[in-house]
Amino acid sequence: MKQLIECILQFGNLNKQQVDLITNKVKEIELLKDEYFRKQVKFPDKSVSW
């Protein structure tokens, strides 16, 4: 978590309240070698015309 905050701080300043918000909302996960993270995406119904 500390590394995430340090990375964000490279682009600007955060106050204590903002840091607390990030640390309370973020869920840490550990990916092992050859694992990856993929977010499931919902696609619109095919009957919808763009």
N, C-alpha and C positions, 0 to 999 in steps of 0.2 A: 504494500500500500504506500509505503514511504517513497518508493521509486516512482509510482504514478503521480503523486503530489509534486515531487521534484521535477518531473517531466512537464507537468502543467505549468509550474512556476517559471519555466523558461520563456513562456509566452506572455506572462503578465503576473500581477500580484493577486493573491487571494487573502482575504481576512480569515480570522479564526472560524467564524460562522460558515463561510464557504467551504473551508477545509472539512469541518465537521459534517456538513451536508454530503460532501463527496464520500467521506469515509463511512457514513451511515447508509448510503444508497448503493454503494458498489458491492458486488458479490465477487469475492476472489475465487478463482478456479485454478487448478494446476493441470496443465497439459503435458503429458509425457511425450517422449521422442516419438515421432511419426504420427502423433495425434493432431487433430485440427479442430477448430471451432467453426461451426456452420449454423447460421441462423435460419430457421424455417421461414419461408416467405410464402404468403398466400397470393395466388394469381387470380386476376378477375375472371369471371365466367366467360367462356368463349363466345357466348351469344352477345356480349357487349361489343358494340362497334366503336372504334376509336376514331 
